[in-house]
């Protein structure tokens, strides 16, 4: 049996080589994503009883890889080493697609040769809070796979727990399947996981970053369930992308300059901010076509946009956020929150039921993964750098690992 295979090739089905190529991050390379990743050779990790070893065909690019490359807001290698992990490297990648090459002794749902999508969070199924009924995504045991845990998707082989795997819809390309779970499942939970604030027919929904991976998924999901998504973008090309996906209106954020942390109240700066946010609200009404505020605000930029989101959200509506890509300081005027009984909700990834529902939508052709860039894994650093600098193409990006070219379905 061959001990190592070239990138872009796969071993005979079921034969697991001793070594693999992987895009490694080391602490000495923390910094700009373009220089943080290097392709190195490491041993294929052993498979535990409840684990699945997947030969990765394609993997999605998202902000977890950016944070891992920066070494901030957490030094994930150092944190794991403090807990006894002997590895001095990190293999990122929190979503992907591929072929099952080995399964643990307790795995029952998948067999060698199955085509799967995988990703999301990991948790301890025996954790006391989960046994008491807590959603696993909120368990104290949960970690972001491929970010807080090692041996992620940016390698020829990766380890996932059985519950992280879903049958790959046959019509999806490897890159479409591999770059879908991170954004699509997260967006699904944000929009449908927080009863009673779930998208209903006719609901106006404000979607920040409408042309990005999260926004592209959110626009489609809102549309599929009868809502009315209004997307915020920064260029006409991105606006057209959002319209194609079903946005009923688009706002160009470059027309406004009140972004950033909210100024102190009762100051001239606050008055100027208030003028800006009110103008943004009027623009929302204009593109929506009626004077209604969003029942749900789909947040993820954080610092730059949260004050506007809380102000604009409708009475008894919800601002739901899954990230802070523009910064983690979230200022808001609490008067708007309590007097109008608005909800500010944090949301993280998705549970198994929510992810399965999203995969079914994609399999039925009702959710386009919107992969606009699919490059060899040798380009992994430059793709993350483009994401970090917000100069990437609309939609999602993927790297090809076992797949030799874009467009392959299996």
C-alpha positions in Angstrom: 0.0 0.0 0.0 1.3 3.4 -1.0 2.1 5.6 2.1 1.4 9.0 0.5 -0.6 10.1 -2.5 -0.2 13.3 -4.5 -2.7 16.1 -4.1 -5.6 15.8 -6.5 -5.5 12.0 -6.4 -7.0 9.5 -4.0 -6.0 6.1 -2.7 -7.9 3.0 -3.7 -11.2 3.0 -1.8 -10.8 1.9 1.8 -7.0 1.9 1.7 -5.8 4.6 4.2 -2.2 5.6 3.7 0.1 6.4 6.6 0.7 10.1 5.5 -1.3 12.9 4.0 -0.8 16.4 2.6 -2.4 19.1 4.6 -2.5 22.9 4.8 -0.8 23.6 8.1 -0.8 26.7 10.3 2.0 27.0 12.8 2.4 29.6 15.6 5.5 30.9 13.9 3.4 31.8 10.8 0.5 33.5 12.7 -0.4 36.7 10.9 -1.7 37.6 7.4 -3.6 34.6 6.1 -1.7 34.7 2.8 1.4 33.5 4.6 0.0 31.5 7.4 -0.8 28.3 5.5 1.8 25.9 4.1 1.3 22.5 2.5 3.1 19.9 4.6 3.1 16.1 5.1 1.7 14.7 8.4 0.5 11.4 9.6 -3.2 10.4 9.0 -4.9 10.5 12.4 -6.2 7.3 13.9 -10.0 6.7 13.9 -11.9 6.5 17.2 -14.9 4.3 17.9 -17.5 7.0 17.0 -15.5 8.7 14.3 -15.5 8.7 10.5 -12.3 9.2 8.4 -13.1 11.1 5.1 -11.0 11.5 2.0 -11.7 15.2 1.4 -12.8 16.2 -2.1 -13.4 19.9 -1.4 -13.6 22.2 1.6 -15.2 25.6 2.2 -13.5 28.8 3.0 -15.0 30.8 5.9 -13.9 33.1 8.7 -12.8 30.3 11.1 -9.8 29.8 8.8 -9.0 33.6 8.9 -9.1 33.6 12.8 -7.0 30.4 12.9 -4.4 32.0 10.6 -4.3 35.3 12.6 -3.8 33.5 15.9 -6.6 35.8 17.2 -8.9 36.2 18.9 -7.5 32.9 20.2 -4.2 31.0 19.8 -5.9 27.7 19.2 -2.7 25.7 19.1 -1.6 27.0 22.5 -5.0 26.4 24.0 -5.0 22.8 22.9 -1.4 22.2 24.1 -2.4 23.4 27.5 -4.9 20.6 27.6 -2.2 18.0 26.7 -2.5 18.0 22.9 1.0 17.0 21.5 0.6 18.6 18.1 2.4 21.8 17.3 0.3 22.6 14.2 -3.3 23.3 13.3 -5.2 21.9 10.4 -8.2 24.3 9.9 -11.3 23.8 7.7 -14.7 23.6 9.3 -16.7 22.2 6.4 -16.2 19.9 3.5 -17.3 17.1 1.3 -15.7 13.7 0.5 -15.8 9.9 0.5 -15.8 7.8 3.6 -12.6 5.8 3.8 -12.8 4.3 7.3 -15.3 4.1 10.2 -15.0 3.5 13.9 -16.3 0.4 15.6 -19.4 2.1 16.9 -20.4 3.9 13.7 -23.7 2.6 12.2 -25.0 5.2 9.8 -22.2 5.4 7.2 -20.0 2.9 5.4 -16.8 3.0 3.4 -17.5 4.5 0.0 -20.4 6.8 1.1 -20.4 10.3 -0.3 -20.9 12.8 2.5 -21.0 16.5 3.5 -19.5 17.2 6.9 -18.8 20.1 9.3 -20.2 22.1 12.1 -19.7 21.8 15.8 -18.5 18.8 17.9 -19.8 18.0 21.3 -19.7 15.3 23.9 -22.9 13.2 23.5 -22.5 12.1 27.1 -22.2 15.6 28.5 -24.5 16.2 31.5 -26.2 19.2 30.0 -27.0 17.4 26.8 -28.4 14.5 28.7 -30.6 17.0 30.5 -32.0 18.2 27.2 -29.8 21.2 26.3 -29.4 21.8 22.6 -26.0 20.4 21.8 -25.0 23.7 20.1 -25.3 25.4 23.5 -23.6 22.6 25.5 -20.6 23.5 27.5 -18.8 20.6 25.7 -19.3 22.1 22.2 -16.3 23.2 20.1 -16.0 24.5 16.6 -14.6 21.6 14.6 -11.6 22.5 12.5 -11.1 25.7 14.6 -11.1 24.8 18.3 -10.3 21.2 17.4 -7.5 19.9 15.1 -7.4 17.8 11.9 -10.0 19.8 10.0 -11.0 19.8 6.3 -7.9 21.4 4.7 -6.2 18.1 4.3 -6.4 14.9 2.2 -8.1 13.1 5.2 -10.0 14.5 8.1 -11.7 13.1 11.2 -15.3 13.9 12.1 -17.8 12.5 14.5 -20.6 10.4 12.9 -23.3 13.0 13.7 -21.4 15.6 11.7 -21.9 13.7 8.5 -24.8 14.0 6.1 -25.4 12.1 2.8 -24.3 14.3 -0.1 -27.1 15.1 -2.5 -26.0 13.5 -5.8 -26.6 16.6 -7.9 -24.3 18.8 -5.9 -20.7 19.3 -7.0 -18.0 18.4 -4.6 -17.2 22.1 -4.1 -20.9 23.1 -3.8 -21.4 20.5 -1.1 -18.1 21.3 0.6 -18.7 25.0 0.9 -22.3 24.8 2.1 -22.7 23.7 5.7 -20.8 26.5 7.4 -22.9 29.4 6.0 -26.1 27.7 5.1 -26.7 25.8 8.4 -25.7 28.8 10.4 -28.1 31.0 8.4 -30.9 28.4 8.8 -30.6 28.4 12.6 -30.5 32.2 12.7 -33.7 32.4 10.7 -35.7 29.4 11.9 -34.1 28.4 15.2 -35.4 31.1 17.6 -39.2 30.7 18.1 -41.4 32.7 17.8 -39.0 34.8 15.7 -38.9 32.6 12.6 -39.4 33.8 9.1 -43.1 34.0 8.2 -44.7 34.8 4.8 -44.5 38.6 4.2 -41.9 39.3 6.9 -39.4 42.0 6.0 -35.9 40.8 6.8 -32.7 42.9 6.7 -29.7 40.9 5.6 -26.3 42.5 6.2 -23.5 41.4 3.8 -26.0 40.1 1.4 -23.4 39.1 -1.2 -21.2 37.1 1.1 -21.5 33.4 2.0 -23.9 33.9 4.9 -25.9 36.6 3.2 -26.3 34.6 0.0 -27.8 31.7 2.0 -30.0 34.0 4.1 -31.5 35.7 1.1 -32.5 32.4 -0.4 -33.9 30.9 2.8 -36.0 34.0 3.5 -37.4 33.9 0.0 -38.1 30.1 0.2 -40.3 30.7 3.2 -42.2 33.7 1.9 -40.2 36.4 3.6 -39.0 39.6 1.9 -35.2 40.0 2.2 -33.6 43.4 1.8 -29.8 43.0 1.3 -27.0 45.4 2.3 -24.0 45.5 -0.1 -21.2 47.7 -1.2 -21.3 47.7 -5.0 -23.7 47.3 -7.9 -22.2 44.0 -8.9 -23.0 42.6 -5.4 -26.4 44.1 -5.6 -27.2 42.3 -8.8 -26.0 39.0 -7.2 -28.5 39.5 -4.4 -31.3 40.3 -6.7 -30.7 37.1 -8.6 -31.0 35.2 -5.3 -34.4 36.8 -4.5 -33.7 40.0 -2.6 -36.7 42.3 -3.0 -34.5 45.3 -2.4 -30.8 46.3 -2.0 -29.2 49.1 0.0 -25.7 50.3 -0.9 -24.0 50.9 2.5 -21.4 53.2 0.8 -24.1 55.8 0.6 -24.0 56.2 4.4 -21.2 57.1 6.8 -22.5 56.5 10.3 -20.9 53.0 10.7 -18.8 52.1 13.7 -19.3 52.3 17.5 -22.3 54.4 18.6 -21.2 57.8 20.1 -22.1 58.8 23.6 -25.7 60.0 24.0 -26.5 63.7 24.3 -23.5 64.7 22.2 -23.3 66.3 18.7 -21.8 63.1 17.4 -24.8 61.1 18.7 -27.1 63.5 16.9 -25.2 63.0 13.6 -25.3 59.3 14.1 -29.0 59.4 14.7 -29.5 61.4 11.5 -27.5 58.7 9.6 -29.4 55.8 11.1 -32.8 57.4 10.4 -31.7 58.0 6.8 -30.8 54.4 6.5 -34.2 53.4 7.9 -35.9 55.6 5.3 -33.9 53.9 2.6 -35.1 50.5 3.9 -38.7 51.6 3.5 -38.0 52.9 0.0 -36.5 49.7 -1.3 -39.0 47.5 0.5 -41.8 49.5 -1.1 -43.7 50.2 2.2 -43.2 51.7 5.6 -42.4 48.6 7.6 -39.4 47.8 9.7 -37.6 44.4 9.5 -39.2 41.8 11.8 -35.8 40.0 11.8 -32.4 41.6 11.3 -29.8 39.0 10.1 -26.6 40.2 11.8 -22.9 39.2 11.6 -20.7 42.3 11.0 -21.0 43.3 14.7 -19.4 46.6 15.7 -20.1 48.6 12.6 -23.7 47.7 12.2 -25.3 46.5 15.5 -26.4 50.0 16.6 -28.2 50.5 13.4 -29.7 46.9 13.5 -31.2 47.4 17.0 -32.6 50.8 16.1 -34.2 49.6 12.8 -35.6 46.3 14.0 -39.4 46.4 14.4 -41.2 46.5 17.7 -41.1 43.0 19.3 -38.7 41.9 16.5 -35.3 40.2 16.7 -31.8 41.0 15.9 -29.9 37.7 15.5 -26.2 37.6 15.2 -23.6 34.8 14.6 -20.3 36.8 14.4 -18.5 40.1 14.7 -16.4 40.4 11.6 -16.1 44.2 11.9 -15.3 44.0 15.6 -16.6 42.5 18.8 -17.7 45.7 20.6 -21.5 45.9 20.3 -22.9 49.3 21.3 -26.6 49.9 21.3 -29.0 52.4 22.8 -30.9 50.2 25.4 -33.9 52.5 25.2 -34.7 51.1 21.8 -34.3 47.6 23.1 -36.4 47.6 26.2 -39.1 50.2 25.3 -40.0 48.5 22.1 -39.4 45.0 23.5 -36.9 43.9 20.9 -34.8 40.8 21.1 -31.0 40.6 20.7 -30.2 36.9 20.1 -26.9 35.1 19.7 -26.8 32.1 17.4 -24.0 29.7 16.8 -23.8 27.1 13.9 -26.7 24.6 13.9 -27.8 21.4 15.4 -28.3 18.1 13.6 -32.0 18.6 12.8 -31.4 22.1 11.4 -28.5 21.1 9.3 -30.4 18.1 7.9 -33.3 20.3 7.0 -30.9 22.7 5.1 -29.2 19.7 3.3 -32.7 18.5 2.2 -33.4 22.0 0.7 -30.2 21.9 -1.2 -30.8 18.3 -2.4 -34.3 19.4 -3.7 -32.7 22.2 -5.7 -34.2 24.9 -3.6 -30.9 26.2 -2.1 -27.9 27.2 -4.4 -24.6 26.8 -2.5 -23.4 29.9 -4.5 -19.8 28.7 -5.0 -18.3 31.3 -7.2 -14.6 30.4 -6.6 -13.1 26.9 -6.5 -9.3 26.8 -6.6 -6.7 24.1 -5.8 -5.6 23.9 -2.1 -2.3 25.6 -3.1 -4.4 28.9 -3.2 -5.7 28.5 0.3 -3.8 31.4 1.7 -4.7 33.9 -0.9 -8.4 32.9 -0.7 -8.4 33.5 3.1 -6.6 36.8 2.6 -9.3 37.9 0.1 -12.0 37.0 2.6 -10.1 38.9 5.4 -9.8 42.0 3.2 -13.4 41.7 2.0 -12.4 41.7 -1.7 -13.6 38.2 -2.6 -16.2 37.4 -5.2 -19.9 37.3 -4.1 -21.0 33.9 -2.7 -18.9 31.1 -1.2 -15.3 29.9 -1.9 -13.9 26.4 -1.9 -10.6 24.6 -2.3 -10.3 21.4 -4.3 -8.3 18.7 -2.5 -9.2 15.2 -3.8 -11.4 16.6 -6.7 -9.2 17.3 -9.7 -11.4 20.0 -11.2 -14.5 22.0 -10.4 -17.9 20.7 -11.5 -17.5 17.1 -10.5 -20.4 15.4 -8.7 -18.9 12.1 -7.7 
